[in-house]
Amino acid sequence: MAWQETVTQTVTGLGFDLVDLERSAGGLLRVTIDLPWQPPEAGQPAPAPQFVTVEDCEKVTRQLHYLLEVEGLEYRRLEVGSPGIDRPLRHEVDYIRFEGHVVDLTLKAPIGATDSGISASRKKFRGTLERAADGVSWQLVWSDAPEPKPGQRVSKKRVPPPLQALGFVLDDVQQARLAPIVNFKGRQTASDGSDPV
């Protein structure tokens, strides 16, 4: 639709990336923005993380209010915000940016017959996002073993559970999001531009 293209052009024209655009039946128009990210050049350290501020959201909101009035788009409420800890991964650059992070992945179709112990009808996975050995496709690495409970003693002799890997290409993905994992041990810095938690 034309208004979606107009919103995208406005957001990118102000120097932000449009992460998500959602319009609900109740009249809510939700726009999710982020600062542009470029992969660091080979041998260069990752740039310091930058985050969307309240002022950034206000700037985009003011511009969109004006634009949507000119376009004649009816809506009851406009929300502009940052992606948050469960940020969607939509483009190749998102996968590159969050390689090594834990991701919730939903496939478009079940994986089919498998002899690796994974249910053939399974579509949802949570694991660490990695680039596959071919350098083109991606893989998710996980273990189905339960996490030890807080305070539970774990024997040093315990054999770690086997890891499983699922290879995929972006066309196989229905939805991918960063897993909303919260660390209550204090704020830690992230070196990749993601929100610290």
Backbone hydrogen bonds in HBPLUS format (Angstrom, degrees):
<---DONOR---> <-ACCEPTOR-->    atom                        ^
c    i                          cat <-CA-CA->   ^        H-A-AA   ^      H-
h    n   atom  resd res      DA  || num        DHA   H-A  angle D-A-AA Bond
n    s   type  num  typ     dist DA aas  dist angle  dist       angle   num
A0005-GLU N   A0001-MET O   3.39 MM   4  6.76 157.0  2.44 148.3 153.9     1
A0006-THR N   A0002-ALA O   2.96 MM   4  6.22 152.8  2.03 148.8 157.2     2
A0007-VAL N   A0003-TRP O   2.93 MM   4  6.14 158.1  1.98 145.8 150.7     3
A0008-THR N   A0004-GLN O   2.97 MM   4  6.18 163.0  2.00 147.0 152.0     4
A0009-GLN N   A0005-GLU O   2.89 MM   4  6.11 162.7  1.92 149.3 153.8     5
A0010-THR N   A0006-THR O   2.93 MM   4  6.11 154.1  1.99 146.9 154.3     6
A0011-VAL N   A0007-VAL O   2.93 MM   4  6.14 168.5  1.94 158.0 160.1     7
A0012-THR N   A0008-THR O   2.96 MM   4  6.12 172.0  1.97 155.9 158.5     8
A0013-GLY N   A0009-GLN O   2.83 MM   4  5.77 144.6  1.95 136.8 147.6     9
A0014-LEU N   A0010-THR O   3.09 MM   4  6.33 131.3  2.34 140.3 151.5    10
A0014-LEU N   A0011-VAL O   3.19 MM   3  5.29 137.1  2.38  97.1 108.5    11
A0016-PHE N   A0011-VAL O   3.20 MM   5  5.66 159.7  2.24 143.9 143.7    12
A0015-GLY N   A0012-THR O   3.00 MM   3  5.08 158.1  2.05 104.1 110.5    13
A0017-ASP N   A0034-ASP O   2.73 MM  17  5.18 174.8  1.73 159.4 161.3    14
A0034-ASP N   A0017-ASP O   3.00 MM  17  5.18 143.4  2.13 142.5 150.0    15
A0019-VAL N   A0032-THR O   2.81 MM  13  5.35 151.3  1.89 146.2 152.9    16
A0020-ASP N   A0032-THR O   3.34 MM  12  4.96 159.6  2.39 126.9 128.8    17
A0032-THR N   A0020-ASP O   2.89 MM  12  4.96 174.6  1.89 149.9 149.0    18
A0022-GLU N   A0030-ARG O   2.89 MM   8  5.08 165.8  1.91 154.1 157.8    19
A0030-ARG N   A0022-GLU O   2.77 MM   8  5.08 162.9  1.80 157.3 161.6    20
A0024-SER N   A0028-LEU O   2.89 MM   4  5.26 161.4  1.92 154.0 159.6    21
A0027-GLY N   A0024-SER O   3.19 MM   3  5.69 161.1  2.23 115.7 117.6    22
A0076-ARG N   A0027-GLY O   2.75 MM  49  4.73 155.8  1.81 122.9 131.0    23
A0077-ARG N   A0027-GLY O   3.24 MM  50  6.37 163.7  2.27 138.2 136.2    24
A0029-LEU N   A0077-ARG O   2.86 MM  48  6.17 158.8  1.90 161.9 169.1    25
A0079-GLU N   A0029-LEU O   2.88 MM  50  6.24 163.9  1.91 156.7 159.5    26
A0031-VAL N   A0079-GLU O   2.75 MM  48  6.07 169.4  1.76 167.9 171.3    27
A0081-GLY N   A0031-VAL O   3.02 MM  50  6.54 153.5  2.09 157.3 165.5    28
A0033-ILE N   A0081-GLY O   2.86 MM  48  6.17 160.3  1.90 166.5 171.1    29
A0044-GLN N   A0041-GLU O   2.95 MM   3  5.44 160.2  1.99 138.6 140.6    30
A0057-CYS N   A0053-THR O   3.15 MM   4  6.55 157.6  2.21 147.4 152.4    31
A0058-GLU N   A0054-VAL O   2.91 MM   4  6.21 154.7  1.97 150.0 157.4    32
A0059-LYS N   A0055-GLU O   2.95 MM   4  6.13 156.9  2.00 147.1 153.0    33
A0060-VAL N   A0056-ASP O   3.08 MM   4  6.38 162.8  2.11 152.7 156.1    34
A0061-THR N   A0057-CYS O   2.88 MM   4  6.00 156.9  1.93 146.4 153.8    35
A0062-ARG N   A0058-GLU O   2.93 MM   4  6.13 167.2  1.94 154.8 156.6    36
A0063-GLN N   A0059-LYS O   3.23 MM   4  6.44 165.0  2.25 146.0 149.9    37
A0064-LEU N   A0060-VAL O   2.87 MM   4  6.04 159.3  1.91 152.2 158.4    38
A0065-HIS N   A0061-THR O   2.85 MM   4  6.03 157.5  1.90 155.5 161.2    39
A0066-TYR N   A0062-ARG O   3.27 MM   4  6.50 165.5  2.29 147.7 150.5    40
A0067-LEU N   A0063-GLN O   2.96 MM   4  6.18 165.3  1.98 148.4 153.1    41
A0068-LEU N   A0064-LEU O   2.76 MM   4  5.80 172.0  1.77 156.1 158.1    42
A0069-GLU N   A0065-HIS O   3.13 MM   4  6.19 146.4  2.25 140.7 149.1    43
A0070-VAL N   A0066-TYR O   3.08 MM   4  6.37 156.4  2.14 149.0 155.3    44
A0071-GLU N   A0067-LEU O   2.86 MM   4  6.14 155.7  1.92 151.2 158.8    45
A0072-GLY N   A0068-LEU O   2.98 MM   4  5.94 121.8  2.33 128.7 142.0    46
A0073-LEU N   A0068-LEU O   3.10 MM   5  5.42 147.4  2.21 152.0 158.0    47
A0072-GLY N   A0069-GLU O   3.26 MM   3  5.07 138.2  2.45  90.5 102.2    48
A0178-LEU N   A0087-ARG O   2.91 MM  91  5.45 156.5  1.97 149.1 155.0    49
A0089-LEU N   A0176-ALA O   2.76 MM  87  5.30 164.7  1.79 142.4 141.6    50
A0094-ASP N   A0091-HIS O   2.92 MM   3  5.33 131.9  2.15 108.1 121.1    51
A0095-TYR N   A0091-HIS O   3.35 MM   4  6.85 150.2  2.44 148.6 156.5    52
A0095-TYR N   A0092-GLU O   3.07 MM   3  5.22 117.9  2.48  99.1 113.7    53
A0096-ILE N   A0092-GLU O   3.00 MM   4  6.36 156.7  2.05 153.2 160.2    54
A0097-ARG N   A0093-VAL O   2.91 MM   4  6.01 160.2  1.95 143.7 149.4    55
A0098-PHE N   A0094-ASP O   3.03 MM   4  6.18 152.9  2.11 145.6 151.8    56
A0099-GLU N   A0096-ILE O   3.46 MM   3  5.35 169.2  2.47 105.7 105.4    57
A0101-HIS N   A0098-PHE O   3.09 MM   3  5.55 156.9  2.14 136.9 136.6    58
A0100-GLY N   A0129-LEU O   2.71 MM  29  5.23 156.1  1.76 145.3 153.9    59
A0129-LEU N   A0101-HIS O   2.97 MM  28  5.81 166.0  1.99 162.7 162.3    60
A0179-ALA N   A0102-VAL O   2.95 MM  77  5.60 176.9  1.95 135.1 134.9    61
A0103-VAL N   A0127-GLY O   2.78 MM  24  5.62 164.9  1.80 161.3 161.1    62
A0127-GLY N   A0103-VAL O   3.11 MM  24  5.62 154.9  2.18 151.0 156.0    63
A0104-ASP N   A0177-ARG O   2.79 MM  73  5.30 161.8  1.82 160.9 166.4    64
A0177-ARG N   A0104-ASP O   2.94 MM  73  5.30 157.1  1.99 150.5 158.0    65
A0105-LEU N   A0125-PHE O   2.80 MM  20  5.19 169.7  1.82 155.8 159.5    66
A0125-PHE N   A0105-LEU O   2.85 MM  20  5.19 156.5  1.91 153.8 160.4    67
A0106-THR N   A0175-GLN O   2.79 MM  69  5.15 159.8  1.83 166.7 166.0    68
A0174-GLN N   A0106-THR O   2.81 MM  68  5.55 156.1  1.86 146.8 153.8    69
A0175-GLN N   A0106-THR O   3.15 MM  69  5.15 161.6  2.19 139.1 141.9    70
A0107-LEU N   A0123-LYS O   2.87 MM  16  5.06 161.1  1.90 140.9 146.7    71
A0108-LYS N   A0172-ASP O   2.89 MM  64  5.81 161.2  1.93 157.7 157.5    72
A0112-GLY N   A0120-ALA O   3.09 MM   8  4.60 136.8  2.29 150.6 138.7    73
A0122-ARG N   A0119-SER O   3.17 MM   3  5.38 165.7  2.19 112.6 115.1    74
A0128-THR N   A0141-VAL O   2.82 MM  13  5.13 157.0  1.87 152.8 147.2    75
A0141-VAL N   A0128-THR O   3.01 MM  13  5.13 160.3  2.05 137.0 142.5    76
A0130-GLU N   A0139-GLN O   2.88 MM   9  5.31 160.8  1.92 165.7 165.7    77
A0139-GLN N   A0130-GLU O   2.83 MM   9  5.31 154.1  1.90 159.4 158.2    78
A0132-ALA N   A0137-SER O   3.02 MM   5  5.47 165.2  2.05 130.7 132.1    79
A0135-GLY N   A0132-ALA O   2.96 MM   3  5.61 163.2  1.98 120.5 126.1    80
A0138-TRP N   A0168-PHE O   2.90 MM  30  5.42 172.0  1.90 176.4 173.8    81
A0168-PHE N   A0138-TRP O   2.83 MM  30  5.42 159.6  1.87 150.2 151.0    82
A0140-LEU N   A0166-LEU O   2.89 MM  26  5.20 148.7  1.99 136.7 145.6    83
A0166-LEU N   A0140-LEU O   2.91 MM  26  5.20 149.7  2.00 141.4 151.4    84
A0142-TRP N   A0164-GLN O   2.93 MM  22  5.41 156.1  1.99 148.3 156.2    85
A0164-GLN N   A0142-TRP O   2.70 MM  22  5.41 165.8  1.72 166.2 171.4    86
A0152-GLN N   A0149-LYS O   2.94 MM   3  5.33 161.7  1.97 135.5 138.1    87
A0158-ARG N   A0155-SER O   3.20 MM   3  5.24 157.7  2.25  99.9 106.7    88
A0172-ASP N   A0169-VAL O   2.91 MM   3  5.58 156.7  1.96 121.6 128.7    89
A0173-VAL N   A0170-LEU O   3.17 MM   3  5.40 157.8  2.22 107.9 114.5    90
A0181-ILE N   A0179-ALA O   2.79 MM   2  5.71 125.5  2.09 116.1  99.4    91
